[in-house]
Amino acid sequence: MTAPAPLRVDIAVCTFRRAEALGETLASLVALTVPSGVALRIIVADNDVEPSAHARVEAARAGLPMALSYVHCPAGNISLARNACLDEADADFLAFVDDDETVEPQWLENLLAAAATGAADVVLGPVRAQYGPDAAGWMRRGDFHSTRPVWVKGEIRTGYTCNVLLRLAAPAIAGHRFDHALGRSGGEDTAFFMQVHAAGGRIAFADEAWVNEPVPPARARFSWLAQRRLRMGQTHGRLLAGRGAGRTGAAGLAAAKAAMCLAAATAFVLLPVPRNRFLLRGLLHAGVVGGLFGARAIEPYGQLEAAAR
């Protein structure tokens, strides 16, 4: 009897000038518990102008028990890197993790189990923030940097690429790509998974498929969180406008929500965790208003590339 073909899984890591962190990500993938009958390959997509990650990838190759592919996809636009991974992938599943994350040994096993159990096209996992000593107490207590999906009326309608598994042959996924227009501002993953959901794709959650992400000092600030929430709101506003939503009504609703959040933050002025949570939520709604009316997008990826030159 012929042995069944292995289940093939490609693991994609998009990277931009984080050679040391990338090495730690690859080392964590070496320690994965791989289910029987599963064949792995790693795809590293280097989004730098120069192939700056190539040497690190080649140094790691000899120590990896799975195949490794390197793709150079310049520059400074994260959608280019994500699409390069989709183009390179030829497996049954494609997983994404970030180049500053490490995965737990059972990470892939738990993602695959959730995909099989629920016949899901997309499976999201949680991201556990690891705070340094420079992070404020309110940030730690409120855990403002960890990532989990949002449920709306009992279902997940969008997702993120920092911890996800895609069933590549699913009709809702096949042929879809990340929007280059959002590749400098971010939000390309939100838009991608909203399209997948709108096309009938089912998005599930594997609550034990953990990855860990350190919070560097530059991100352990309220100002960084504020800029991120504002950008997220801008993306949502642009997506609403693109779907033909009534701008005046949508903007009025978002502005009212922003005002309510500001009032709530004022009520909790002496309690930093709820105060800052309401302030950040208000900034998200304010960003929606700007996005609906074409405010210039915040472009952290473009700024990063320009600053590095």
Beta strands, then each sheet from edge to edge (+ up, - down):
strand 1: 7-15
strand 2: 38-46
strand 3: 67-72
strand 4: 93-98
strand 5: 102-103
strand 6: 122-124
strand 7: 127-131
strand 8: 151-152
strand 9: 155-156
strand 10: 163-167
strand 11: 203-205
strand 12: 211-215
sheet 1: 3+ 2+ 1+ 4+ 10- 6+ 11+
sheet 2: 5+ 12- 7-
sheet 3: 8+ 9-
end
